[in-house]
Amino acid sequence: LDTMTFGAAISACEKGGEWEKALHYFGEMEQSMVQSNAITFSALISACETCGEWEKALHMFKSMAQSKVAFDTVTFGAVISACEKCGEWERALLLFGAMARCEVECNAITYNAAISACEKAGEWKQALQLLHGMSCSKVEP
């Protein structure tokens, strides 16, 4: 088994809403000494996000940093969306801000997740600031 095989299994779990199984396969991957990458981490974070497990998504995001796997836009989008879906708007904004520090480019998905997090919390001023930033960055909604 290799990274691609485990990644496919984790992605299948994500699509099926089986975050616990996704975590199981990720654990198997680590036990087998198979190298994880941004794709496997993103699929795992998305599986947690899909099922409302924002804390697990955040934990896996931190594990990604500890594993020295480079963050990408997809990973940030998944973890920001996880926070957005569970009302963690402040954490979503912190993660959104971290993208620039990690030299990861924002896209419509990351902007929309951060804006939606603010909207759900009634933080309309923050949402408008993000919308303005999106426009200034020439990111299409």
C-alpha positions, 0 to 999 in steps of 0.5 A: 500500500502507498500514499495514493492508495491510502489517500483514495481510501480516506477520500472515499470515507470523506465522501461517505461521511465516515470520518472515523474510518478516515482516521482509522486509515490515516492511522494505518498509513502512519503505522505502515510508515507510508508518507502522508502528504497534503492530499491525504491530510486535506481529505482527512480534514475534509472528512472531519469537516463534513461530519461537523468534527471541527476539533478533529479537523483542527487537530489534524491540521496541527498534525500536518504542521508537526509532520512538516507537510506543507499547507495548501489552499485546499487544506486551509479551505477544509479547516476554515470550513470546519470552523465555519460550520460549527460556529467557530468564526474567530478561529476561522478568521485566525486560520484565514489570516495564517494563510498569508503567513504560510504564503498560501494563496487565498481563493474563493473557497477560503474567502467564502468560508471565512465570510460565511463564518462571520455571517453565521455569527452576526459579524457583518463588519468582519464579513464586509472587510473580507468581501472588500479584501476579496475584491482588492485581491481580485478573487472572483466570488 
